[in-house]
Amino acid sequence: MSIRKEKGARLVVGTDWVPIEFVSDPFITVTYRGYAVAIHIRVIATQLEYTLLLGAKSLSDPLEHLREQSGGVLTGRRCAIRKTGPERTATYEVREIGK
């Protein structure tokens, strides 16, 4: 993994399903709190690209499973993500969607 200083907008996930496509594989980036794992995504509905931080275990575990099923890459895969509630600490839900 390489370390990048990101300039793009970060996607903030709410309680509604957000269909996304991965446009990169995970990488390390610098945040105001130090280093973090992130990935570039495209929101399918708007075609806008964002950076998504992957520090939450409820997000990283299902994405790692998807990455393993994909021969070690996420680029090009699609899924929908949401949080289970409005709380900052709410867990994520991930479901794979077709191309």
N, CA, C and O atoms as a printed pandas DataFrame, in Angstrom:
     atom_number atom_name residue_name chain_id  residue_number  x_coord  y_coord  z_coord
0              1         N          MET        A               1    0.833   -1.185    0.000
1              2        CA          MET        A               1    0.000    0.000    0.000
2              3         C          MET        A               1    0.874    1.243    0.000
3              4         O          MET        A               1    1.940    1.268    0.615
4              5         N          SER        A               2    0.416    2.261   -0.687
5              6        CA          SER        A               2    1.129    3.535   -0.677
6              7         C          SER        A               2    0.403    4.523    0.238
7              8         O          SER        A               2   -0.779    4.349    0.534
8              9         N          ILE        A               3    1.101    5.535    0.672
9             10        CA          ILE        A               3    0.516    6.558    1.532
10            11         C          ILE        A               3    0.216    7.776    0.676
11            12         O          ILE        A               3    1.080    8.255   -0.058
12            13         N          ARG        A               4   -1.007    8.274    0.772
13            14        CA          ARG        A               4   -1.432    9.402   -0.050
14            15         C          ARG        A               4   -2.014   10.501    0.831
15            16         O          ARG        A               4   -2.641   10.219    1.852
16            17         N          LYS        A               5   -1.809   11.719    0.445
17            18        CA          LYS        A               5   -2.479   12.859    1.071
18            19         C          LYS        A               5   -3.662   13.192    0.172
19            20         O          LYS        A               5   -3.476   13.680   -0.943
20            21         N          GLU        A               6   -4.863   12.934    0.642
21            22        CA          GLU        A               6   -6.054   13.091   -0.181
22            23         C          GLU        A               6   -6.583   14.511   -0.156
23            24         O          GLU        A               6   -6.565   15.166    0.887
24            25         N          LYS        A               7   -7.048   14.985   -1.285
25            26        CA          LYS        A               7   -7.646   16.309   -1.398
26            27         C          LYS        A               7   -9.143   16.225   -1.671
27            28         O          LYS        A               7   -9.847   17.223   -1.520
28            29         N          GLY        A               8   -9.645   15.060   -2.068
29            30        CA          GLY        A               8  -11.049   14.912   -2.454
30            31         C          GLY        A               8  -11.984   14.866   -1.260
31            32         O          GLY        A               8  -11.564   14.725   -0.111
32            33         N          ALA        A               9  -13.256   14.988   -1.569
33            34        CA          ALA        A               9  -14.295   14.944   -0.543
34            35         C          ALA        A               9  -14.427   13.532    0.021
35            36         O          ALA        A               9  -14.244   12.542   -0.687
36            37         N          ARG        A              10  -14.743   13.465    1.284
37            38        CA          ARG        A              10  -14.979   12.174    1.932
38            39         C          ARG        A              10  -16.467   11.887    1.940
39            40         O          ARG        A              10  -17.280   12.774    2.199
40            41         N          LEU        A              11  -16.813   10.654    1.655
41            42        CA          LEU        A              11  -18.211   10.242    1.693
42            43         C          LEU        A              11  -18.603    9.991    3.141
43            44         O          LEU        A              11  -17.937    9.236    3.850
44            45         N          VAL        A              12  -19.675   10.620    3.573
45            46        CA          VAL        A              12  -20.244   10.385    4.895
46            47         C          VAL        A              12  -21.500    9.564    4.678
47            48         O          VAL        A              12  -22.435   10.014    4.015
48            49         N          VAL        A              13  -21.525    8.365    5.233
49            50        CA          VAL        A              13  -22.615    7.416    5.006
50            51         C          VAL        A              13  -23.680    7.610    6.069
51            52         O          VAL        A              13  -23.375    7.719    7.257
52            53         N          GLY        A              14  -24.945    7.652    5.629
53            54        CA          GLY        A              14  -26.081    7.762    6.542
54            55         C          GLY        A              14  -26.851    6.459    6.606
55            56         O          GLY        A              14  -26.299    5.391    6.346
56            57         N          THR        A              15  -28.127    6.546    6.953
57            58        CA          THR        A              15  -28.948    5.349    7.133
58            59         C          THR        A              15  -29.625    4.867    5.850
59            60         O          THR        A              15  -30.224    3.791    5.836
60            61         N          ASP        A              16  -29.537    5.649    4.774
61            62        CA          ASP        A              16  -30.083    5.214    3.484
62            63         C          ASP        A              16  -29.012    4.433    2.721
63            64         O          ASP        A              16  -27.822    4.729    2.825
64            65         N          TRP        A              17  -29.450    3.436    1.956
65            66        CA          TRP        A              17  -28.513    2.663    1.142
66            67         C          TRP        A              17  -27.880    3.573    0.097
67            68         O          TRP        A              17  -28.574    4.352   -0.557
68            69         N          VAL        A              18  -26.564    3.474   -0.056
69            70        CA          VAL        A              18  -25.819    4.237   -1.055
70            71         C          VAL        A              18  -25.116    3.238   -1.973
71            72         O          VAL        A              18  -24.133    2.622   -1.562
72            73         N          PRO        A              19  -25.597    3.063   -3.208
73            74        CA          PRO        A              19  -24.909    2.180   -4.153
74            75         C          PRO        A              19  -23.605    2.828   -4.630
75            76         O          PRO        A              19  -23.603    3.968   -5.094
76            77         N          ILE        A              20  -22.506    2.092   -4.512
77            78        CA          ILE        A              20  -21.191    2.616   -4.872
78            79         C          ILE        A              20  -20.438    1.624   -5.748
79            80         O          ILE        A              20  -20.748    0.433   -5.784
80            81         N          GLU        A              21  -19.445    2.148   -6.449
81            82        CA          GLU        A              21  -18.503    1.323   -7.210
82            83         C          GLU        A              21  -17.102    1.694   -6.748
83            84         O          GLU        A              21  -16.793    2.877   -6.601
84            85         N          PHE        A              22  -16.263    0.714   -6.521
85            86        CA          PHE        A              22  -14.888    0.968   -6.102
86            87         C          PHE        A              22  -14.055    1.351   -7.309
87            88         O          PHE        A              22  -14.046    0.636   -8.310
88            89         N          VAL        A              23  -13.350    2.482   -7.225
89            90        CA          VAL        A              23  -12.502    2.924   -8.327
90            91         C          VAL        A              23  -11.022    2.827   -7.963
91            92         O          VAL        A              23  -10.160    3.271   -8.721
92            93         N          SER        A              24  -10.734    2.243   -6.801
93            94        CA          SER        A              24   -9.354    1.962   -6.408
94            95         C          SER        A              24   -9.390    0.779   -5.457
95            96         O          SER        A              24  -10.457    0.292   -5.083
96            97         N          ASP        A              25   -8.234    0.339   -5.083
97            98        CA          ASP        A              25   -8.114   -0.625   -3.996
98            99         C          ASP        A              25   -7.749    0.152   -2.741
99           100         O          ASP        A              25   -7.365    1.318   -2.837
100          101         N          PRO        A              26   -7.858   -0.461   -1.561
101          102        CA          PRO        A              26   -7.528    0.255   -0.324
102          103         C          PRO        A              26   -6.096    0.785   -0.325
103          104         O          PRO        A              26   -5.188    0.180   -0.895
104          105         N          PHE        A              27   -5.925    1.927    0.328
105          106        CA          PHE        A              27   -4.613    2.560    0.456
106          107         C          PHE        A              27   -4.562    3.298    1.796
107          108         O          PHE        A              27   -5.585    3.489    2.454
108          109         N          ILE        A              28   -3.379    3.700    2.178
109          110        CA          ILE        A              28   -3.178    4.462    3.409
110          111         C          ILE        A              28   -3.187    5.949    3.069
111          112         O          ILE        A              28   -2.567    6.374    2.094
112          113         N          THR        A              29   -3.899    6.741    3.885
113          114        CA          THR        A              29   -3.934    8.180    3.700
114          115         C          THR        A              29   -3.676    8.868    5.041
115          116         O          THR        A              29   -3.786    8.250    6.100
116          117         N          VAL        A              30   -3.338   10.127    4.978
117          118        CA          VAL        A              30   -3.102   10.918    6.175
118          119         C          VAL        A              30   -4.367   11.705    6.491
119          120         O          VAL        A              30   -4.908   12.389    5.622
120          121         N          THR        A              31   -4.842   11.610    7.734
121          122        CA          THR        A              31   -5.988   12.385    8.196
122          123         C          THR        A              31   -5.537   13.262    9.360
123          124         O          THR        A              31   -4.387   13.189    9.794
124          125         N          TYR        A              32   -6.436   14.077    9.853
125          126        CA          TYR        A              32   -6.082   14.921   10.992
126          127         C          TYR        A              32   -5.802   14.094   12.246
127          128         O          TYR        A              32   -5.209   14.604   13.197
128          129         N          ARG        A              33   -6.217   12.833   12.261
129          130        CA          ARG        A              33   -5.963   11.945   13.406
130          131         C          ARG        A              33   -4.795   10.996   13.170
131          132         O          ARG        A              33   -4.523   10.137   14.009
132          133         N          GLY        A              34   -4.108   11.134   12.051
133          134        CA          GLY        A              34   -2.992   10.241   11.723
134          135         C          GLY        A              34   -3.303    9.455   10.464
135          136         O          GLY        A              34   -4.103    9.886    9.634
136          137         N          TYR        A              35   -2.669    8.303   10.325
137          138        CA          TYR        A              35   -2.873    7.462    9.150
138          139         C          TYR        A              35   -4.191    6.698    9.243
139          140         O          TYR        A              35   -4.631    6.323   10.330
140          141         N          ALA        A              36   -4.818    6.472    8.076
141          142        CA          ALA        A              36   -6.071    5.719    8.013
142          143         C          ALA        A              36   -6.126    4.975    6.692
143          144         O          ALA        A              36   -5.520    5.391    5.705
144          145         N          VAL        A              37   -6.857    3.872    6.685
145          146        CA          VAL        A              37   -7.089    3.123    5.445
146          147         C          VAL        A              37   -8.302    3.742    4.755
147          148         O          VAL        A              37   -9.318    4.029    5.388
148          149         N          ALA        A              38   -8.172    3.940    3.448
149          150        CA          ALA        A              38   -9.246    4.557    2.668
150          151         C          ALA        A              38   -9.344    3.883    1.308
151          152         O          ALA        A              38   -8.496    3.071    0.937
152          153         N          ILE        A              39  -10.392    4.233    0.575
153          154        CA          ILE        A              39  -10.595    3.723   -0.779
154          155         C          ILE        A              39  -11.343    4.784   -1.570
155          156         O          ILE        A              39  -12.171    5.507   -1.017
156          157         N          HIS        A              40  -11.053    4.880   -2.864
157          158        CA          HIS        A              40  -11.799    5.791   -3.728
158          159         C          HIS        A              40  -13.034    5.063   -4.245
159          160         O          HIS        A              40  -12.957    3.923   -4.704
160          161         N          ILE        A              41  -14.179    5.748   -4.161
161          162        CA          ILE        A              41  -15.435    5.161   -4.623
162          163         C          ILE        A              41  -16.150    6.153   -5.533
163          164         O          ILE        A              41  -15.855    7.348   -5.535
164          165         N          ARG        A              42  -17.097    5.627   -6.306
165          166        CA          ARG        A              42  -17.982    6.453   -7.126
166          167         C          ARG        A              42  -19.406    6.134   -6.692
167          168         O          ARG        A              42  -19.800    4.968   -6.661
168          169         N          VAL        A              43  -20.180    7.163   -6.357
169          170        CA          VAL        A              43  -21.596    6.962   -6.054
170          171         C          VAL        A              43  -22.302    6.744   -7.394
171          172         O          VAL        A              43  -22.263    7.607   -8.271
172          173         N          ILE        A              44  -22.933    5.609   -7.541
173          174        CA          ILE        A              44  -23.496    5.219   -8.829
174          175         C          ILE        A              44  -24.559    6.207   -9.305
175          176         O          ILE        A              44  -24.597    6.539  -10.489
176          177         N          ALA        A              45  -25.414    6.676   -8.415
177          178        CA          ALA        A              45  -26.522    7.558   -8.816
178          179         C          ALA        A              45  -26.044    8.894   -9.370
179          180         O          ALA        A              45  -26.677    9.444  -10.271
180          181         N          THR        A              46  -24.938    9.428   -8.850
181          182        CA          THR        A              46  -24.483   10.761   -9.253
182          183         C          THR        A              46  -23.214   10.739  -10.087
183          184         O          THR        A              46  -22.867   11.735  -10.722
184          185         N          GLN        A              47  -22.513    9.597  -10.088
185          186        CA          GLN        A              47  -21.213    9.443  -10.753
186          187         C          GLN        A              47  -20.130   10.324  -10.135
187          188         O          GLN        A              47  -19.076   10.517  -10.742
188          189         N          LEU        A              48  -20.372   10.861   -8.936
189          190        CA          LEU        A              48  -19.371   11.653   -8.228
190          191         C          LEU        A              48  -18.436   10.732   -7.462
191          192         O          LEU        A              48  -18.863    9.713   -6.919
192          193         N          GLU        A              49  -17.149   11.096   -7.420
193          194        CA          GLU        A              49  -16.151   10.276   -6.733
194          195         C          GLU        A              49  -15.806   10.874   -5.375
195          196         O          GLU        A              49  -15.720   12.091   -5.208
196          197         N          TYR        A              50  -15.613    9.981   -4.415
197          198        CA          TYR        A              50  -15.304   10.353   -3.043
198          199         C          TYR        A              50  -14.228    9.433   -2.499
199          200         O          TYR        A              50  -13.886    8.420   -3.108
200          201         N          THR        A              51  -13.702    9.803   -1.342
201          202        CA          THR        A              51  -12.837    8.928   -0.566
202          203         C          THR        A              51  -13.670    8.398    0.598
203          204         O          THR        A              51  -14.365    9.164    1.265
204          205         N          LEU        A              52  -13.601    7.098    0.840
205          206        CA          LEU        A              52  -14.325    6.460    1.933
206          207         C          LEU        A              52  -13.300    5.896    2.910
207          208         O          LEU        A              52  -12.452    5.092    2.524
208          209         N          LEU        A              53  -13.373    6.310    4.171
209          210        CA          LEU        A              53  -12.483    5.762    5.193
210          211         C          LEU        A              53  -12.996    4.394    5.616
211          212         O          LEU        A              53  -14.202    4.197    5.762
212          213         N          LEU        A              54  -12.077    3.446    5.814
213          214        CA          LEU        A              54  -12.450    2.051    6.068
214          215         C          LEU        A              54  -12.083    1.571    7.462
215          216         O          LEU        A              54  -11.895    0.371    7.663
216          217         N          GLY        A              55  -11.976    2.467    8.423
217          218        CA          GLY        A              55  -11.525    2.081    9.751
218          219         C          GLY        A              55  -12.513    1.250   10.553
219          220         O          GLY        A              55  -12.099    0.496   11.433
220          221         N          ALA        A              56  -13.808    1.368   10.275
221          222        CA          ALA        A              56  -14.815    0.633   11.054
222          223         C          ALA        A              56  -14.767   -0.855   10.697
223          224         O          ALA        A              56  -14.777   -1.225    9.523
224          225         N          LYS        A              57  -14.715   -1.690   11.718
225          226        CA          LYS        A              57  -14.659   -3.133   11.504
226          227         C          LYS        A              57  -15.898   -3.637   10.773
227          228         O          LYS        A              57  -15.805   -4.551    9.953
228          229         N          SER        A              58  -17.063   -3.045   11.065
229          230        CA          SER        A              58  -18.293   -3.478   10.404
230          231         C          SER        A              58  -18.292   -3.133    8.913
231          232         O          SER        A              58  -19.111   -3.660    8.159
232          233         N          LEU        A              59  -17.394   -2.265    8.484
233          234        CA          LEU        A              59  -17.235   -1.938    7.066
234          235         C          LEU        A              59  -16.071   -2.707    6.452
235          236         O          LEU        A              59  -16.193   -3.247    5.352
236          237         N          SER        A              60  -14.963   -2.758    7.145
237          238        CA          SER        A              60  -13.773   -3.394    6.576
238          239         C          SER        A              60  -13.909   -4.917    6.475
239          240         O          SER        A              60  -13.411   -5.503    5.513
240          241         N          ASP        A              61  -14.556   -5.563    7.418
241          242        CA          ASP        A              61  -14.692   -7.028    7.348
242          243         C          ASP        A              61  -15.460   -7.499    6.110
243          244         O          ASP        A              61  -14.960   -8.364    5.391
244          245         N          PRO        A              62  -16.668   -6.960    5.830
245          246        CA          PRO        A              62  -17.355   -7.425    4.616
246          247         C          PRO        A              62  -16.623   -7.037    3.332
247          248         O          PRO        A              62  -16.677   -7.773    2.347
248          249         N          LEU        A              63  -15.939   -5.886    3.330
249          250        CA          LEU        A              63  -15.188   -5.503    2.131
250          251         C          LEU        A              63  -13.978   -6.402    1.928
251          252         O          LEU        A              63  -13.618   -6.704    0.791
252          253         N          GLU        A              64  -13.349   -6.832    3.010
253          254        CA          GLU        A              64  -12.230   -7.765    2.884
254          255         C          GLU        A              64  -12.717   -9.100    2.329
255          256         O          GLU        A              64  -12.042   -9.714    1.503
256          257         N          HIS        A              65  -13.877   -9.548    2.778
257          258        CA          HIS        A              65  -14.457  -10.785    2.246
258          259         C          HIS        A              65  -14.728  -10.642    0.747
259          260         O          HIS        A              65  -14.437  -11.555   -0.026
260          261         N          LEU        A              66  -15.279   -9.509    0.339
261          262        CA          LEU        A              66  -15.533   -9.244   -1.076
262          263         C          LEU        A              66  -14.225   -9.195   -1.865
263          264         O          LEU        A              66  -14.147   -9.715   -2.978
264          265         N          ARG        A              67  -13.195   -8.569   -1.284
265          266        CA          ARG        A              67  -11.888   -8.485   -1.946
266          267         C          ARG        A              67  -11.287   -9.873   -2.142
267          268         O          ARG        A              67  -10.737  -10.163   -3.205
268          269         N          GLU        A              68  -11.384  -10.726   -1.136
269          270        CA          GLU        A              68  -10.857  -12.086   -1.240
270          271         C          GLU        A              68  -11.579  -12.878   -2.326
271          272         O          GLU        A              68  -10.955  -13.663   -3.040
272          273         N          GLN        A              69  -12.898  -12.677   -2.454
273          274        CA          GLN        A              69  -13.679  -13.358   -3.490
274          275         C          GLN        A              69  -13.326  -12.857   -4.882
275          276         O          GLN        A              69  -13.594  -13.530   -5.877
276          277         N          SER        A              70  -12.722  -11.668   -4.950
277          278        CA          SER        A              70  -12.424  -11.023   -6.234
278          279         C          SER        A              70  -10.968  -11.162   -6.633
279          280         O          SER        A              70  -10.480  -10.388   -7.456
280          281         N          GLY        A              71  -10.273  -12.118   -6.075
281          282        CA          GLY        A              71   -8.879  -12.321   -6.423
282          283         C          GLY        A              71   -7.951  -11.247   -5.886
283          284         O          GLY        A              71   -6.895  -10.990   -6.464
284          285         N          GLY        A              72   -8.338  -10.616   -4.782
285          286        CA          GLY        A              72   -7.470   -9.642   -4.131
286          287         C          GLY        A              72   -7.666   -8.195   -4.563
287          288         O          GLY        A              72   -6.887   -7.329   -4.167
288          289         N          VAL        A              73   -8.694   -7.914   -5.371
289          290        CA          VAL        A              73   -8.943   -6.536   -5.804
290          291         C          VAL        A              73  -10.404   -6.152   -5.567
291          292         O          VAL        A              73  -11.299   -6.996   -5.607
292          293         N          LEU        A              74  -10.621   -4.869   -5.323
293          294        CA          LEU        A              74  -11.977   -4.338   -5.197
294          295         C          LEU        A              74  -12.363   -3.458   -6.374
295          296         O          LEU        A              74  -13.550   -3.251   -6.626
296          297         N          THR        A              75  -11.385   -2.940   -7.096
297          298        CA          THR        A              75  -11.656   -2.020   -8.202
298          299         C          THR        A              75  -12.670   -2.626   -9.171
299          300         O          THR        A              75  -12.505   -3.752   -9.640
300          301         N          GLY        A              76  -13.726   -1.854   -9.462
301          302        CA          GLY        A              76  -14.760   -2.305  -10.383
302          303         C          GLY        A              76  -15.923   -3.013   -9.727
303          304         O          GLY        A              76  -16.972   -3.172  -10.350
304          305         N          ARG        A              77  -15.769   -3.444   -8.485
305          306        CA          ARG        A              77  -16.867   -4.127   -7.788
306          307         C          ARG        A              77  -17.867   -3.100   -7.302
307          308         O          ARG        A              77  -17.517   -1.942   -7.070
308          309         N          ARG        A              78  -19.110   -3.520   -7.147
309          310        CA          ARG        A              78  -20.180   -2.642   -6.694
310          311         C          ARG        A              78  -20.845   -3.221   -5.452
311          312         O          ARG        A              78  -20.981   -4.436   -5.304
312          313         N          CYS        A              79  -21.251   -2.327   -4.572
313          314        CA          CYS        A              79  -22.002   -2.725   -3.399
314          315         C          CYS        A              79  -22.827   -1.536   -2.936
315          316         O          CYS        A              79  -22.666   -0.423   -3.437
316          317         N          ALA        A              80  -23.697   -1.776   -1.990
317          318        CA          ALA        A              80  -24.463   -0.706   -1.358
318          319         C          ALA        A              80  -24.096   -0.715    0.117
319          320         O          ALA        A              80  -23.946   -1.776    0.722
320          321         N          ILE        A              81  -23.953    0.473    0.689
321          322        CA          ILE        A              81  -23.596    0.577    2.102
322          323         C          ILE        A              81  -24.545    1.538    2.797
323          324         O          ILE        A              81  -25.101    2.444    2.175
324          325         N          ARG        A              82  -24.723    1.327    4.108
325          326        CA          ARG        A              82  -25.479    2.240    4.945
326          327         C          ARG        A              82  -25.105    1.999    6.397
327          328         O          ARG        A              82  -24.476    0.994    6.729
328          329         N          LYS        A              83  -25.493    2.919    7.253
329          330        CA          LYS        A              83  -25.307    2.737    8.683
330          331         C          LYS        A              83  -26.624    2.249    9.268
331          332         O          LYS        A              83  -27.694    2.558    8.744
332          333         N          THR        A              84  -26.545    1.488   10.350
333          334        CA          THR        A              84  -27.742    0.902   10.954
334          335         C          THR        A              84  -28.540    1.907   11.770
335          336         O          THR        A              84  -29.676    1.627   12.155
336          337         N          GLY        A              85  -27.968    3.059   12.034
337          338        CA          GLY        A              85  -28.669    4.089   12.790
338          339         C          GLY        A              85  -27.959    5.419   12.642
339          340         O          GLY        A              85  -26.885    5.484   12.045
340          341         N          PRO        A              86  -28.540    6.479   13.177
341          342        CA          PRO        A              86  -27.959    7.812   13.020
342          343         C          PRO        A              86  -26.773    8.090   13.956
343          344         O          PRO        A              86  -26.067    9.083   13.779
344          345         N          GLU        A              87  -26.557    7.240   14.923
345          346        CA          GLU        A              87  -25.473    7.460   15.870
346          347         C          GLU        A              87  -24.122    7.376   15.172
347          348         O          GLU        A              87  -23.943    6.611   14.225
348          349         N          ARG        A              88  -23.187    8.165   15.649
349          350        CA          ARG        A              88  -21.834    8.155   15.086
350          351         C          ARG        A              88  -21.198    6.769   15.181
351          352         O          ARG        A              88  -20.395    6.384   14.332
352          353         N          THR        A              89  -21.569    6.024   16.227
353          354        CA          THR        A              89  -20.992    4.698   16.471
354          355         C          THR        A              89  -21.809    3.558   15.858
355          356         O          THR        A              89  -21.474    2.390   16.057
356          357         N          ALA        A              90  -22.867    3.875   15.123
357          358        CA          ALA        A              90  -23.690    2.829   14.507
358          359         C          ALA        A              90  -22.843    2.003   13.540
359          360         O          ALA        A              90  -21.929    2.519   12.898
360          361         N          THR        A              91  -23.161    0.723   13.451
361          362        CA          THR        A              91  -22.415   -0.162   12.556
362          363         C          THR        A              91  -22.867    0.018   11.115
363          364         O          THR        A              91  -23.937    0.566   10.851
364          365         N          TYR        A              92  -22.043   -0.448   10.194
365          366        CA          TYR        A              92  -22.343   -0.391    8.762
366          367         C          TYR        A              92  -22.966   -1.699    8.315
367          368         O          TYR        A              92  -22.738   -2.752    8.910
368          369         N          GLU        A              93  -23.759   -1.613    7.253
369          370        CA          GLU        A              93  -24.265   -2.790    6.551
370          371         C          GLU        A              93  -23.759   -2.680    5.120
371          372         O          GLU        A              93  -23.735   -1.594    4.540
372          373         N          VAL        A              94  -23.354   -3.814    4.558
373          374        CA          VAL        A              94  -22.827   -3.858    3.194
374          375         C          VAL        A              94  -23.526   -4.993    2.458
375          376         O          VAL        A              94  -23.647   -6.101    2.981
376          377         N          ARG        A              95  -23.986   -4.712    1.239
377          378        CA          ARG        A              95  -24.522   -5.785    0.405
378          379         C          ARG        A              95  -23.997   -5.594   -1.008
379          380         O          ARG        A              95  -23.959   -4.482   -1.536
380          381         N          GLU        A              96  -23.599   -6.693   -1.597
381          382        CA          GLU        A              96  -23.075   -6.646   -2.968
382          383         C          GLU        A              96  -24.206   -6.445   -3.951
383          384         O          GLU        A              96  -25.298   -6.986   -3.771
384          385         N          ILE        A              97  -23.950   -5.667   -4.994
385          386        CA          ILE        A              97  -24.930   -5.478   -6.057
386          387         C          ILE        A              97  -24.262   -5.818   -7.377
387          388         O          ILE        A              97  -23.037   -5.763   -7.483
388          389         N          GLY        A              98  -25.039   -6.164   -8.368
389          390        CA          GLY        A              98  -24.493   -6.547   -9.665
390          391         C          GLY        A              98  -23.952   -5.370  -10.434
391          392         O          GLY        A              98  -24.150   -4.216  -10.056
392          393         N          LYS        A              99  -23.261   -5.674  -11.525
393          394        CA          LYS        A              99  -22.665   -4.612  -12.356
394          395         C          LYS        A              99  -23.675   -3.950  -13.232
395          396         O          LYS        A              99  -23.335   -3.040  -13.989
